[in-house]
């Protein structure tokens, strides 16, 4: 994951005015059943967005870190059913991954469920290692929470850095992801300058503070999946009609030249 050192320093400084919130403080409001709204933007816009959000949000802080490293290992069937269901717009679909939170040194096996209603539900269990699904217990957890009929195996690794903002009443979280890297065997994809923001709400509220901040900056909602971005780029033989437009949009958003 390559991020300009001066940019990262500026980003960390822009988080200094935020009041910190601990992982323990937000554990009671995990938003495992929520509505997600995503946005894509050039990473250089983040500092001005953070400046506008200082009075309305706290920042997650773990072991003095506010910009944290995340690692995802995604799984799919041999026919790539998770990817294909997303591409085809299937209303009820799944993603299966192991996520490692480096700051807390914890790893979870997660099944992310997108329902016909548009809500996202996440089921997870803590595991010991960032590996394939080696135990019968892990395999049973996936079968219990996911209706995929075929066996699954690792297909994509995704690393990134994340900032998490939290509304004081815990009703909303905002995640800001930068430095995204995708890897599939020996192939690697790193969309330069791309940032992805996601607003997670228990009840959808387009009038919320962060929606309004992004609207003021000319940034509108845009449906995007990190998993599908990486899979489409690194597996050109996969069906990807709708993702061609998304790649063009990402290239356009991140092409502007900015100074540090």
Number of C-alpha atoms within 10 A of each C-alpha: 13 11 13 10 10 10 15 13 10 12 20 15 11 17 21 12 13 19 16 18 19 14 13 8 10 16 10 9 13 15 19 15 16 20 21 19 19 18 17 22 21 21 21 19 13 17 17 13 16 19 14 16 18 17 11 14 25 22 25 24 19 17 8 10 12 23 22 18 19 18 20 22 23 23 23 21 16 12 11 16 18 21 24 16 15 18 17 12 10 14 13 16 21 24 21 25 25 25 24 22 14 13 16 11 8 14 22 19 27 20 22 19 20 21 14 11 9 13 17 21 16 18 17 19 12 14 16 10 15 16 12 17 20 9 9 8 10 16 14 12 17 21 15 10 17 17 11 16 9 13 12 21 16 18 18 21 22 22 21 19 19 20 21 20 29 21 16 15 9 19 14 25 25 21 17 21 23 26 21 25 20 24 18 16 9 5 10 15 16 17 17 18 22 20 25 21 22 21 24 23 22 19 13 15 13 12 9 13 16 23 16 14 18 17 12 12 11 9 15 15 15 16 10 18 15 12 22 18 20 22 23 19 19 18 12 9 8 15 13 20 11 11 17 13 11 17 16 10 15 21 16 12 16 19 13 10 8 11 5 8
